[in-house]
Amino acid sequence: MPEALLRAERISVRYGRVDALHPLSLAAEPASLTLVLGPNGAGKTTLMKALAGAVELRSGAIWLRGREISALPAHRRVRTGIALVPEGRGRLPGLTVLDNLVLGHNGASRERRRARDGDIDEALALFPALKPRLNQDCSTLSGGEMQMLAIARALLAKPHILLLDEPSLGLAPLAIARVYEALAKLLDQGLGMVLVEQKAVPLRAARETTIVLRNGRAVFQEARRPDVDELAQLYLGARAA
Amino acid sequence: MDATARLRLERAVLAAVAAGIVLAPFVGTRLIIYNLTITALYAMVVVSLNIILGLAGQVSFAQTTFMAIGGYGSAILTTELGFDPVLAIIVSAALALVAALVIGAPLLRLRGHYLAMATFALALGTNSFVTAATPLTNGSIGISGVPPLAVAGHAVDTAFSYYVLSWTACAVAMAIFALLARSHIGRAWRAVATGQEIAASLGIDVTRAKLMAFAIAAVIASVAGSLYVEFTSFVGPDLYDIGIVLNVFLMLFIGGRGSLAGPVVGAAVLTFAPQFLAGLQQYQNLVFFGVLLILILVWPSGFFGRSRDSGPLREILPLWLRRRGVAR
């Protein structure tokens, strides 16, 4: 079997005496979507942090393109090709939109960094709304614009896998539609995606897996999506049929 | 006040300050020139704190410790070992750099309040250490007779020449600050100041970025400490009392964290204030720290601060008044 783009093998996370994430395995391929659903406090953000290196694993290991990355700290993991768009969008007041994009390029590999201006143009082509705001302090952006900036910033690291933690949280419907439009394009371009949301998303990929987390455990992990009734049952804890 | 207006004001004040510094020797009294020299050297220390706190967002009380390394280093090297004063400044700064790396490397790995706690202990310990280490530092008596600097064969021993030298050094420190703030590392520091986890997710080595700020700040504070001692020809434990580091914080908070001109304004206000408060001598600290408290409540970003935070009191007071029916 060829090596998966991203593979996590029985990874778990513990905060003090609380098991935030019970052993979970997943694999992602180019242009594939791994959708992670679950109620508040189910361990979705913990899973993303574990993949990105922001929390330490209690057990298990993670490989990216065949290379084990579980021991790498977050800032070095980015350079191997896995980028996180954090929950809450990671606004950095005092920095302009352009500053944010330049910082994003920090995560790119050394050879890549020479192509910075071209990469920034490419990211802006995906989110043209950011173009007129390049020299504006990012604290003046709307929630939707900031989400676009957070995604563009992560893309500048030239990742193979993009981790998105609730990108639609607190956004107006129109902004959500714009964000998902861009994500669909990125999937088409071959980016692998792990996407956390609380509810169903309007995003489809040819290859996808849905994981439902509850109390730190995967209660559903299949190539299909659960329907609304099934999802409600999974959230509420009744056994799925 | 929006960003451009603030920048314009800051540039105007910077120009006015520069003009004042150039004109002062022609019109000022000896006392004013003396105080302005002290202002320049303290402004340098405030600039150093501004790098670590204003840019990188890390609370460190270690600036007087690094001043002490510069001050005592220069005094001991010149009086005991016969070093040239300029060489003594360089050697002391190198010592401060090594100390910063040794202290900073383990501390800056941690997040949260550890740096503030540990450096506060360091600031308290510095005064006790130089008082107790009598063979090295001459205890509470201190070391006097520190020789003045000589630059290119000319002794810098008049009030005027030292004034020029101090402001030149301060201008260099400010230029370093301005360059760093605009550079890639400055951007990275601001990301670290807002959120270390976000910064790391962007590929920034957070520990290394913080350590760099800590080390650069240490070198600047050490040079200021050396210049101060070579100016007054004396070093003693009182120069590094815990109150001094708090004054440096107050200077930065008055001037505005993250701003270029702020440290000079803050240092000038606190250097000249005691002359106007002469009648209130024993209440001086009460006045200073009362001012700090009010600043944080009402005007936390200071004179030119970057933060748009209007302060808890300015947010709460109108609400409170409205509820009482006093204001609408």
Interface residues (C-beta under 8 A of the other chain):
Chain A: A52 G53 A54 P73 A74 H75 R76 V78 R79 A83 L84 P86 G90 R91 L92 P93 G94 L95 D99 V102 L103 G104 N106 G107 A108 D137 S139 R153 A154 A157
Chain B: A3 H184 R187 A188 R190 A191 T194 G195 E197 I198 A199 A200 S201 L202 G203 I204 D205 V206 G258 R306 S307 R308
